[in-house]
Amino acid sequence: MSVELKVKKSRVSKGGRTRLCKDAFDELELHDGDDIVVKSDEKSVAVKAFSDDLVEKDHVYLRKDDMNRLDVKEEDTVTVLPHQSISGKVKKKIPWPKKDKTG
């Protein structure tokens, strides 16, 4: 599951955190502090996400460092999706046998 959002520049310059509009936050089923991936055409960054009622609908506030890493400017569109760890991906793909409780 992912959403397309327009970039707004955060007033804080150091990267690693972002604020999303409430609708996108809810659609992605996130909780404050969850890791997300923000993707531009060719690059991506992982950041911690926080919901903010003051962020305009269909927007994400990115910090200057993250905008530079993604090579995006204000009003560019990025894709935002929940970050899934490698172990989480592996657990979904490997059918783990159930433990025998008779043992």
Steps between C-alpha positions, in 0.01 A plus 500: 500500500637844411384860448616780271560828683632845412811624678507799731827613657522467877650787696735254671806416292638178652350187338355178634145606593198609302144614553210372291146617448255313723318332207820342361612400849171319560492343152845351556390379846798664669569589862712796610867407471451221245764470230392582145670511162473814289585445132572741218551383142840341565578534871348415835550580869372336816371741764284501812146620433273713714141606438425870500155655465663821375654335192288570193307214338713287265828650625809384685743733679857392433810642658763665280750213537240245387387718209863522387545122529187446289593780259151654529366853536182638655182383323678199339310175545647213703376152587465418869464147634547322833851366555517127540813345645673215321404261781135603458514428127665161558244398764217565254662292223623200700227263617628423848387159631273502800649355818371165612365537852491127569874481537 
